[in-house]
């Protein structure tokens, strides 16, 4: 069964779920993002945001957490390949962190567009 098309997809989902759990257990940045995601979900219910606003909010949360996970993977690979300080490794890590920054700014802007009108 595990060698069939569906079996391989299910196996892949298992690895992805394991990776998500590893991130949540071991990475402070993902833990912070998960707490923020929960707070934003409660805010969404409290302010009764529309279906489109829910889609944008869920997209923003997924974007930030996904890029944060990729950033963690890049950092782990870089540390494995070259454990000592190296300018090129530092550059690679900074660029990966910059990607998280762009995703976070995008999520903040989406949050502001959704929630600022609720306060006025």
N, C-alpha and C positions, 0 to 999 in steps of 0.2 A: 504493500500500500504506500509506503513512504517514498518509493521510486516513481510513483505516478505523478502526473502533472499537478493534480490537486494536493497530493501528499507533500510534494516539494514546496508548494506555496504555504501549506500549513506549517511545515517545518520552518520556513522563512519567517512566518509570523511569530513563531515561538522564539526565534533568535531576536527579533525586533522587540518583543515584549521583555525578554531578558535584558536587552540593552537599555530599554527605558527604565526598568527597575534598578539596574546598576547606576544609571545616571541619578535617579531620585535618591538612592541610598548614599551615594558617595560624593556627589558634587553640590557644594553649597550654593553655587549660582543657580542651578536648576531647582534646588529646594526653595530658594527665594522666589524664583519665577512661578513655581507651583503655588506658593502661598498667595502671590499677587493674583494668579489666575482664579483661585478660589474666591478671593475678595471681589474680583471683578464679576464673577458669576453671581455672587450675592447682590452686588450693585445692579446687575442686569435684571434680576428678579424684583428687587426693591423699586427700581425706576420703571419697570415694565417696558423695557426697550422693545423695539419692533423686531420682526424676523430678519430684516436686512441688517439692523444694528447688531443682532446676535451673530449673524454670519460674519460681519466685519470683526467683531470682538473675538470670536473663536479663531478666525483666520490670523488675527494679530497675535493672539496667545500662541497658537501653533507655530507661527513664523519665528517668534522670539525663542521659544523652547527648542525648536528644530535647529536653528542656527547656533544656539548655545551648545547643543549636543555636538554639532559638527566642530565647533571651536574646541571643545574638550577633546574630541578625537584628534584634531590637528596637534594640540598641545602634547597629548600622550605620544603620538607618533614622533614628534620632534624631540621630545625628551628621551625616547627610546633610541632614536638614531644618533643623537648627539647629546649625551647627558650633561656635558660641561657647557659653560656659556660660550656662545658663538654668535657673532653679529648677524649672520644670515638666519639662524634659527630664531633669534630675537625678532628679526624683521617678519618672518613667517608667522610667529605667534601674534605680533602686533596687528598684522593684516587680518588674521582670523578674529581677533578681538574687535577690530574695526567693523567687521561684518555684523557682529552682535550689536555693536553700537547703532549701526544703521537700522537694524531690525527693531531695536528698542525705541529709537526715536520715532520710527513709523508707527509702532504700537501706541506710543504716548499721544501722537497726533490723532490717531483714530479714536483713542479714548476721549480726548478733548472734544473732538467733533461730536461724539455720541453724548457725552455727559454735561458739557458746559451748558447747552440749552435746557437741561433738566433743572438747573439751578436758577434760571431766570424766568 
